[in-house]
Amino acid sequence: MIVDEIYSKNNERKLQEFNMRERGIISLKRTLEKNQNGPGIIAEYKRKSPSGFSNKYNTDILKYFDGIQRIIAGISILTEPQYFGGTPLDAEAVQCYNKPILIKDFISSESMIKSSYMSGGDAFLLICDFLDYASIKKLVQYGKKFGMDALVEVHDPTSAKNIFPDENVILGYNRRNLKTLKMEDNSEEMYDNLKSYGLPVVLESGINHENINKLHIEKYQGLLIGSSLLSGDTIRW
């Protein structure tokens, strides 16, 4: 499986060696909690994905965010290079927008969190379907030392046991099964399961103008949207 392969090669990744951070931390969690106009959009930037997406229209990252910065609450940067065409340079570039930056990667080590911080990230992703409880607890607490939030993501309901609900945690439900790359929506039931933690919850993957009003988004505090916005989709609710 592709995601398993990515994790297996994390120790070979070239990480950020120099501190390119230009500003202090902007909390993604607090930004979502303060948003008064429905769920805040976290706009994701990527060049491609294993699910078949190719970014043909918004190759200039700064021009892209210039156009949408007024409607978004945060920025997600996919930094994995092989399958998503990512680079830490993208995170460094978007610090100018004064929005919280989520480093969207397959993080499995403290060194990857430190690299995310030095690239300009304010939050990082941890995936419960691939990391156990002890690992997630360790990485959440390590990120807290930098003042960073952790988006702790679940797809498989049985993986919710790996959630470590600390004060710097945001929860996420990914509609995509990362083991099969297929969309398997269970957004209403999963929100009901996750809300018991008393933390902001983000809905992720495959959100577009055709389905947004069917996904019970009013329950969520954030929407992580990538491919549809990058393809020029206009999303309203």
Buried (B, 14 or more C-beta within 10 A) or exposed (E): EBBEEBBEEBEEBEBBEEEBBEEEBBBBBEBBBEBEEEBBBBBBBBBBBBBEBEBEEBEEBEEBBEEBBEEBBBBBBBBBBEBBBBBBBBBBBBBBBEBBBBBBBBBBBBBBBBBBBBBBBBBBBBBBBBBEEEBBBBBBBBBBEBEBBBBBBBBBEEBBEBBBBBEBBBBBBBBBBBBEBEEEBEBEEBBEBBBEBEBBBBBBBBBBEEBBEEBBBEBBBBBBBBBBBBBEBEBEE
